[in-house]
Amino acid sequence: MISSTDTTGYPPLPGQRSITRRGTRNNDAGEVDLLRRTVSCALILEREGWHVDPAESSRRAVKYRRGSGEILIVNHDDKGWWNPLGDEKGDCFSLIQFLHPDRNFGHVRKTLRAIAGIAPSGPVAIAGSTPDRIETVSPLIRWQAKPALRPTTKAWGYLARDRHLPATILAAAAAQDCIRAGGFGCAWFAHRDHEGRLTGIEARGPGYRGVLRGGQKSLFRFAPGSTTGYPRRIAVTEAPIDALSLAALERDRTDTIYVATSGGLGPGTVTALCQLVGEVGSAGGTLVIATDADAAGDHHAARIEATIGSIAVTVERLRPPGDAKDWNEVLTGTDLR
């Protein structure tokens, strides 16, 4: 139990050693720098009840979750963090203030003094000064080295069997070269900029989901039917599988391009989305925000709407119906015959 005189907000650990203040208690820059270098962001999150998501973590970026729709990423050798669902980022000081907005700088320092030098129990993000060999290979070269999506590939089987995507949708996606068959039964989804250049790759398969290193996210794009040139309608989802699922559910729509942001809105995604929405808006078209039906999806929808707020376009919010969280859940429970 934390005593009434404890101002750190955290209970001590067995054998814990913390930085002891000596001399003046003013905002000494030397101590602030020392705390930034010795406090683990991962440890802060562990003590706040956050848990690692190993399936979506990498050596350089460890994803933490807490509750519904709460996600934070720890990076920079465990000394930095950022919020993929917002604009917040920083060091251990800003992390405490993000989690506890009511705490002032002095209170934050007391909290950090008590945990300086203590290692977390979970994995730690490693910055790494030497890049992996695979990162030196461009996304386009890696993409071209993978086979096309065909019914005989494991990736097709995963998408058709586990994700219930119709063969017509998969064949159309293969023809547009927006999906390829990756390794270990994963499907690779292409992210392309507004000029059609491949900028990054998202991989999804049984038990795995991640963005391949060495590229940059922009937008996954799928235009079914006879949709070419400038569509009249954009449907934006969070994941490529949800974009494909919504396309399957709206099988009579040939005026729509289905896109996915694959998580947060990074610079490449913002640029690509604004360019696409600008063209559709100038033709009197509509942007349909079809993100997940949960708190994180609503937050993401609000960020998308704020991002394109200066663009003249009709905006609609389309949530998955019933108890379904996303459009693939809707598709799984729908008979398309």
HELIX and SHEET records of a PDB file:
HELIX    1   1 ALA A   29  THR A   38  1                                  10    
HELIX    2   2 CYS A   41  ARG A   47  1                                   7    
HELIX    3   3 PRO A   54  GLU A   56  5                                   3    
HELIX    4   4 CYS A   92  LEU A   99  1                                   8    
HELIX    5   5 PHE A  105  ARG A  113  1                                   9    
HELIX    6   6 ARG A  133  THR A  136  5                                   4    
HELIX    7   7 PRO A  139  GLN A  144  1                                   6    
HELIX    8   8 LYS A  154  GLY A  157  1                                   4    
HELIX    9   9 TYR A  158  ASP A  162  3                                   5    
HELIX   10  10 ALA A  167  ALA A  175  1                                   9    
HELIX   11  11 GLY A  183  GLY A  185  5                                   3    
HELIX   12  12 PRO A  240  LEU A  249  1                                  10    
HELIX   13  13 PRO A  267  SER A  282  1                                  16    
HELIX   14  14 ALA A  295  THR A  307  1                                  13    
HELIX   15  15 TRP A  327  THR A  332  1                                   6    
SHEET    1   A 5 HIS A  51  VAL A  52  0                                        
SHEET    2   A 5 VAL A  62  ARG A  65 -1                                        
SHEET    3   A 5 ILE A  71  ASN A  75 -1                                        
SHEET    4   A 5 GLY A  80  TRP A  82 -1                                        
SHEET    5   A 5 LYS A  89  GLY A  90 -1                                        
SHEET    1   B 4 ILE A 179  ALA A 181  0                                        
SHEET    2   B 4 ALA A 187  ARG A 192 -1                                        
SHEET    3   B 4 LEU A 198  GLY A 205 -1                                        
SHEET    4   B 4 TYR A 208  VAL A 211 -1                                        
SHEET    1   C 5 PHE A 220  PHE A 222  0                                        
SHEET    2   C 5 THR A 256  ALA A 260 -1                                        
SHEET    3   C 5 ARG A 233  THR A 237  1                                        
SHEET    4   C 5 THR A 286  ILE A 289  1                                        
SHEET    5   C 5 THR A 314  ARG A 317  1                                        
END                                                                             
